[in-house]
Amino acid sequence: MTEQEQKQLGNTLWGIADQLRGAMNADDFRDYMLSFLFLRYLSDNYEAAAKKELGTDYPKLTATDRRAPLAVWYAANPKDTAEFEKQMRRKTHYVIQPEYLWGSIAEMARTQDKELLHTLQNGFDYIENESFSSTFGGLFSEINLNSDKLGKNYEARNAKLCTIIKAIAEGLEKFSTDRDTLGDAYEYLIGQFAAGSGKKAGEFYTPQQISSILSGIVTLDSQEPATGIKPHLASVFDFACGSGSLLLNVRHRMGPRGIGKIVGQEKNITTYNLARMNMLLHGVKDSEFEIYHGDTLLNEWDWLRETNPAKSPKFDAVVANPPFSYRWEPSAALGEDMRFKSYGLAPKSAADFAFLLHGFHYLKQDGVMAIILPHGVLFRGGAEERIRTKLLKDGNIDTVIGLPANLFFSTGIPVCILVLKKCKKPDDVLFINAAEHFEKGKRQNKLLPGHIEKIIDTYQFRKEEARYARRVTMEEIEANGYNLNISRYVSTAQAEEEIDLAAVHAELVALDRKIETATQRHNGFLQELGLPLLPSVERA
């Protein structure tokens, strides 16, 4: 499928969503729409694997036969279905019985079958409970098919679901939808729903243009970025992964075999489910990723709380877009936590540095971390100043990147990217002030590919450029009280042009003489004609 066709598919699906959601808010309808798209992907993938497994025994139906081929095979081979499903669990790690496949559900929607809602719910339950629980357990737990938002009673809800699924099925039929296409469509819809969710979007979505900057940085060699992209990352971690788009952006840059393990954590249960669907939709095998549902600041993941340094997980790359200036409840016990003990606790009013220290704790010695934070972390005092100062004195802050305002759905404020390393070669800090490099938009500003490439290129080769980038010594940063406010080091203000007063004076004298000469000559003409003369300019 071409890029233009992918865009058309995304627009088609978004048009369906915008038309059918009615009074339902974008967040609620998003969960239904994306779950149905995911079921379509699972079904396509499963049927392709089943066709390969059954070979010539896979039924070939006529174009007018709307039954699922697997339903025909099940009916003809009841004694073999158990062994077949055992094989499919081993190879695809999940099973979908014929009546729960997307084609069967779509046919029920087309015919306005009164049992569609029941069948769909049973299908979701089956996929969750009859597959590998680590990946599929609770995957559809937040999809409430009995919600009053779908209708006041069963009949109304069933009719609404029939309408939605029928429209999606017809929309998808116009396009050739392979795995990559459905993944791109899913990602497109997440972005569109984020745009319609306003401030809530910050909970689950990092705009692709920002993700591209972070992924472009962490995939470069951490010690020698100028040498280019690493051939392989053993692991990448996003501790506030939302829908997983940032992790997938890193994977896209590295290639499908470029990362050993993708690891994420997400507190919001609905978004956690979106992230798992998103991984599978983009062809990431369940053995290649792990997304955990839990509170990052409280470190609720037992695996991460391992106290034995030899067993504690560490990551080649850490990326994150945590909630900005999140209010939290730092306790005395957290003050002794291994993540914060050497630095102190972030203030109650803003957990920005708590998130940063969490990710930094799990970074490998030769790894690289890129995190999006509000500008306040660069200059606020108190506890944040103490944490910032220690990170600087320890040589852990490598680069500070200032981005334009109004890039996010969730906030209009300008934000920054901090790049951190436990071992870095340069003894200075690179400041990149990209705040004025963007394309202005009606609702959101936008970074064009050239803007993104310029930021990554400046970081990679540690370039300096007037009014854009500068390498700043630790002595200068210390003299500024460890304040990292970008404008202190890289000002975008245009210097006023110096005026040469002597040259200006000489030019004015010359002009004055020309005026006097011209006046005298003109008065000569006026005198000959008997007309009043121009007054002479009196001079000192």
Secondary structure, 3 states (H helix, E strand, C coil): CCHHHHHHHHHHHHHHHHHHCCCCCHHHHHHHHHHHHHHHHHHHHHHHHHHHHHHHHCCCCCCCCCCCHHHHHHHHCCCCHHHHHHHHHHHHCCCCCHHHCHHHHHHHHHCCCCCHHHHHHHHHHHHHHCCCHHHHCCCCCCCCCCCCCCCCCHHHHHHHHHHHHHHHHHHHHCCCCCHHHHHHHHHHHHHHHHHHHHHHHHHCCCCHHHHHHHHHHHCECCCCHHHCECCCEEEEEECCCCCCHHHHHHHHHHCCCCEEEEEEEECCHHHHHHHHHHHHHCCCCCCCEEEEECCCCCCCCHHHHCCCCCCCCCEEEEEECCCCCCCCCCCHHHHCCCCCCCCCCCCCCCCHHHHHHHHHHCEEEEEEEEEEEEHHHHCCCCHHHHHHHHHHHCCCEEEEEECCCCCCCCCCCCEEEEEECCCCCCCEEEEEECCCCCECCCCCCECCHHHHHHHHHHHHHCCCECCCEEEEEHHHHHHCCCCCCHHHHCCCCCCCCCCCHHHHHHHHHHHHHHHHHHHHHHHHHHHHHCCCCCCCCCCC
